[in-house]
Structures are given as structure tokens and as C-alpha cells.
Amino acid sequence: MPAGVADPSSSGRAPYEGERSVGQLFAAATEDLSALVHDEIALAKAEIRADVKRGVTGGVSVTVAGVVALAAIPMLSFAAAYGLQALGLTLGWSFLIVGGAYLLIAALLGLLAMRSFKKIEKPRRTIEGAQATADVLKNARPRPATKEEIDRALGRIS
């Protein structure tokens, strides 16, 4: 900028020694807010990572239960039922026992999956941090300008 030309962002007065301009204050506030948001995101990722692992474990258990219930039952039921019939049971009772055994296995795998899902927790620290940040930003109010500062900014006082 040429010498003698005023900075258009200034309020008409020279900043006091050690005082920052509005632009510098805004840049610092923006930088701090950006850093805060990045920290909140990093915290959320760290908290959620453990819960995702538990969710994957539960999902794998459900998948295994489904595969066992749908694919193994038709194939192994006939073999087991005919094996029980060879031991002296009627064919109807043999199929009923085999079907009940497969349902019991599927129920046990389902309970294991539910236990894994119940261990999943919400990201408590992230939520608390975000709420605290929102409270600070909601309650932050700029300091009202004094009459002298307004007059100086409007050029009424030099």
C-alpha cells in the first residue's frame, strides 16, 4: 500500500502498542475455532473407533448365525435325522430333535451378538466437548463500544 494511504480495514485510529487490529483478532478467532473443531473431530474418531470394532464383532456373529441357520440346517438336518432314526427313533422325532438343536445354536449366536452390541457406548466426551463449545459460543458477546470509541471511529474526535 502506498505511504500516506489509510488501511481501509482500520477504524481511523492507529492501534495502541501491543493492540491487535480487528482483522488480526478475527483471524486469530477463526484459527482458534478451526483448531477446536479439528480437535473435536479427532476426539470423536478416537471414541467411535472402539465402538466400531464392537459393532463389527456383533455383525460378524449375526452373519455367522445366519449362515449356520440357513445353509447348514438343510444339509445336516437330513443326515442327523436319518442317523437318529438308525438309533431307533421315528423319522418325525428325529427331524424335530435336529431342528431344535439348530435353533438352539442360532439363539446362542444371537445372544453373543446382542452382548457385543450392548457394549457399544455413545461418544460421551465428544458430546460433552461439543456442548461446552456451543455454550461458550452461545454466551460469548462482544464488548460494547464506548461512546468515545464510536466517536473516534466516525471521525468526530481525532
C-alpha positions as a Markdown table, in Angstrom:
| # | Residue | x | y | z |
|---|---|---|---|---|
| 1 | Met | 0.0 | 0.0 | 0.0 |
| 2 | Pro | 1.4 | 3.5 | -0.8 |
| 3 | Ala | 2.6 | 5.6 | 2.0 |
| 4 | Gly | 0.0 | 8.0 | 3.4 |
| 5 | Val | -2.9 | 5.9 | 2.3 |
| 6 | Ala | -5.1 | 4.6 | 5.2 |
| 7 | Asp | -5.8 | 1.0 | 5.6 |
| 8 | Pro | -9.5 | 0.5 | 4.7 |
| 9 | Ser | -9.9 | -2.1 | 7.4 |
| 10 | Ser | -8.8 | 0.3 | 10.2 |
| 11 | Ser | -11.2 | 2.3 | 12.3 |
| 12 | Gly | -9.5 | 5.6 | 11.7 |
| 13 | Arg | -7.1 | 5.4 | 14.6 |
| 14 | Ala | -3.7 | 3.8 | 15.0 |
| 15 | Pro | -3.7 | 0.7 | 17.2 |
| 16 | Tyr | -2.1 | 1.2 | 20.6 |
| 17 | Glu | 1.2 | -0.6 | 21.2 |
| 18 | Gly | 0.6 | -4.3 | 21.6 |
| 19 | Glu | -3.1 | -3.9 | 20.5 |
| 20 | Arg | -4.2 | -6.1 | 17.5 |
| 21 | Ser | -6.4 | -4.9 | 14.7 |
| 22 | Val | -9.9 | -6.2 | 14.1 |
| 23 | Gly | -8.6 | -8.2 | 11.2 |
| 24 | Gln | -5.9 | -9.8 | 13.3 |
| 25 | Leu | -8.4 | -10.6 | 16.1 |
| 26 | Phe | -10.8 | -12.1 | 13.6 |
| 27 | Ala | -8.0 | -14.2 | 12.0 |
| 28 | Ala | -6.9 | -15.4 | 15.5 |
| 29 | Ala | -10.5 | -16.3 | 16.5 |
| 30 | Thr | -11.0 | -18.1 | 13.2 |
| 31 | Glu | -7.8 | -20.1 | 13.7 |
| 32 | Asp | -8.7 | -21.0 | 17.3 |
| 33 | Leu | -12.2 | -22.1 | 16.2 |
| 34 | Ser | -10.8 | -24.2 | 13.4 |
| 35 | Ala | -8.3 | -25.8 | 15.8 |
| 36 | Leu | -11.2 | -26.5 | 18.2 |
| 37 | Val | -13.3 | -28.2 | 15.5 |
| 38 | His | -10.3 | -30.3 | 14.4 |
| 39 | Asp | -9.7 | -31.4 | 18.0 |
| 40 | Glu | -13.4 | -32.3 | 18.4 |
| 41 | Ile | -13.3 | -34.4 | 15.3 |
| 42 | Ala | -10.2 | -36.2 | 16.4 |
| 43 | Leu | -11.8 | -37.0 | 19.8 |
| 44 | Ala | -14.9 | -38.3 | 18.1 |
| 45 | Lys | -12.8 | -40.6 | 15.8 |
| 46 | Ala | -10.9 | -41.9 | 18.8 |
| 47 | Glu | -14.0 | -42.7 | 20.8 |
| 48 | Ile | -16.0 | -44.2 | 17.9 |
| 49 | Arg | -13.2 | -46.4 | 16.7 |
| 50 | Ala | -13.6 | -48.8 | 19.7 |
| 51 | Asp | -17.3 | -48.9 | 19.3 |
| 52 | Val | -17.0 | -49.7 | 15.6 |
| 53 | Lys | -14.8 | -52.7 | 16.5 |
| 54 | Arg | -17.5 | -54.0 | 18.9 |
| 55 | Gly | -20.1 | -53.4 | 16.2 |
| 56 | Val | -18.1 | -55.4 | 13.7 |
| 57 | Thr | -17.8 | -58.2 | 16.2 |
| 58 | Gly | -21.5 | -58.2 | 16.7 |
| 59 | Gly | -22.2 | -58.0 | 13.0 |
| 60 | Val | -19.9 | -61.0 | 12.3 |
| 61 | Ser | -21.7 | -63.0 | 15.0 |
| 62 | Val | -25.1 | -62.2 | 13.3 |
| 63 | Thr | -23.7 | -63.2 | 9.9 |
| 64 | Val | -22.3 | -66.5 | 11.2 |
| 65 | Ala | -25.6 | -67.2 | 12.9 |
| 66 | Gly | -27.5 | -66.5 | 9.7 |
| 67 | Val | -25.1 | -68.7 | 7.6 |
| 68 | Val | -25.5 | -71.5 | 10.1 |
| 69 | Ala | -29.2 | -71.2 | 10.3 |
| 70 | Leu | -29.8 | -71.0 | 6.5 |
| 71 | Ala | -27.0 | -73.1 | 4.9 |
| 72 | Ala | -26.2 | -75.8 | 7.4 |
| 73 | Ile | -29.7 | -76.7 | 8.5 |
| 74 | Pro | -30.9 | -78.2 | 5.2 |
| 75 | Met | -27.7 | -80.2 | 4.6 |
| 76 | Leu | -27.0 | -81.5 | 8.0 |
| 77 | Ser | -30.6 | -82.0 | 9.1 |
| 78 | Phe | -31.3 | -84.9 | 6.8 |
| 79 | Ala | -28.1 | -86.6 | 7.8 |
| 80 | Ala | -28.7 | -86.2 | 11.5 |
| 81 | Ala | -32.4 | -87.1 | 11.3 |
| 82 | Tyr | -31.6 | -90.3 | 9.5 |
| 83 | Gly | -28.8 | -91.0 | 11.9 |
| 84 | Leu | -31.3 | -90.7 | 14.9 |
| 85 | Gln | -33.7 | -92.9 | 13.0 |
| 86 | Ala | -31.0 | -95.5 | 12.7 |
| 87 | Leu | -30.7 | -95.4 | 16.6 |
| 88 | Gly | -34.4 | -96.4 | 16.9 |
| 89 | Leu | -36.4 | -93.1 | 16.9 |
| 90 | Thr | -39.1 | -92.5 | 14.3 |
| 91 | Leu | -38.3 | -90.2 | 11.4 |
| 92 | Gly | -40.6 | -87.4 | 12.7 |
| 93 | Trp | -39.0 | -87.3 | 16.1 |
| 94 | Ser | -35.5 | -87.4 | 14.5 |
| 95 | Phe | -36.2 | -84.3 | 12.4 |
| 96 | Leu | -37.8 | -82.4 | 15.3 |
| 97 | Ile | -34.7 | -83.0 | 17.5 |
| 98 | Val | -32.3 | -81.9 | 14.8 |
| 99 | Gly | -34.3 | -78.8 | 14.0 |
| 100 | Gly | -34.5 | -77.8 | 17.7 |
| 101 | Ala | -30.7 | -78.3 | 18.0 |
| 102 | Tyr | -30.1 | -75.9 | 15.1 |
| 103 | Leu | -32.5 | -73.3 | 16.5 |
| 104 | Leu | -30.6 | -73.5 | 19.9 |
| 105 | Ile | -27.3 | -72.9 | 18.2 |
| 106 | Ala | -28.7 | -69.9 | 16.3 |
| 107 | Ala | -30.2 | -68.5 | 19.6 |
| 108 | Leu | -26.8 | -68.8 | 21.3 |
| 109 | Leu | -25.1 | -66.9 | 18.5 |
| 110 | Gly | -27.8 | -64.3 | 18.6 |
| 111 | Leu | -27.2 | -63.8 | 22.3 |
| 112 | Leu | -23.5 | -63.4 | 21.7 |
| 113 | Ala | -24.2 | -60.7 | 19.1 |
| 114 | Met | -26.6 | -58.8 | 21.5 |
| 115 | Arg | -23.9 | -58.9 | 24.2 |
| 116 | Ser | -21.4 | -57.3 | 21.8 |
| 117 | Phe | -24.0 | -54.6 | 20.7 |
| 118 | Lys | -24.8 | -53.7 | 24.3 |
| 119 | Lys | -21.2 | -52.8 | 24.9 |
| 120 | Ile | -21.3 | -50.0 | 22.3 |
| 121 | Glu | -21.3 | -46.6 | 24.0 |
| 122 | Lys | -22.1 | -43.2 | 22.6 |
| 123 | Pro | -19.1 | -40.9 | 22.3 |
| 124 | Arg | -19.7 | -39.2 | 25.7 |
| 125 | Arg | -16.6 | -37.0 | 25.8 |
| 126 | Thr | -17.2 | -35.7 | 22.3 |
| 127 | Ile | -20.8 | -34.8 | 23.1 |
| 128 | Glu | -19.7 | -33.0 | 26.3 |
| 129 | Gly | -17.0 | -31.1 | 24.5 |
| 130 | Ala | -19.3 | -30.1 | 21.6 |
| 131 | Gln | -21.9 | -28.9 | 24.1 |
| 132 | Ala | -19.3 | -27.0 | 26.1 |
| 133 | Thr | -18.1 | -25.3 | 22.9 |
| 134 | Ala | -21.7 | -24.5 | 21.9 |
| 135 | Asp | -22.4 | -23.0 | 25.3 |
| 136 | Val | -19.2 | -20.8 | 25.2 |
| 137 | Leu | -20.1 | -19.6 | 21.7 |
| 138 | Lys | -23.7 | -19.0 | 22.6 |
| 139 | Asn | -22.8 | -16.9 | 25.6 |
| 140 | Ala | -19.9 | -15.1 | 24.0 |
| 141 | Arg | -20.9 | -11.5 | 23.4 |
| 142 | Pro | -18.6 | -8.7 | 22.1 |
| 143 | Arg | -17.7 | -5.9 | 24.5 |
| 144 | Pro | -19.9 | -2.9 | 23.6 |
| 145 | Ala | -18.0 | 0.0 | 22.2 |
| 146 | Thr | -17.8 | 3.1 | 24.4 |
| 147 | Lys | -19.2 | 6.4 | 23.2 |
| 148 | Glu | -15.6 | 7.7 | 22.8 |
| 149 | Glu | -14.6 | 4.8 | 20.5 |
| 150 | Ile | -17.7 | 5.3 | 18.4 |
| 151 | Asp | -17.0 | 9.0 | 18.0 |
| 152 | Arg | -13.4 | 8.2 | 17.2 |
| 153 | Ala | -14.4 | 5.7 | 14.6 |
| 154 | Leu | -16.8 | 8.2 | 13.0 |
| 155 | Gly | -14.1 | 10.8 | 12.9 |
| 156 | Arg | -15.9 | 13.1 | 15.3 |
| 157 | Ile | -12.8 | 13.0 | 17.6 |
| 158 | Ser | -9.2 | 12.9 | 16.4 |
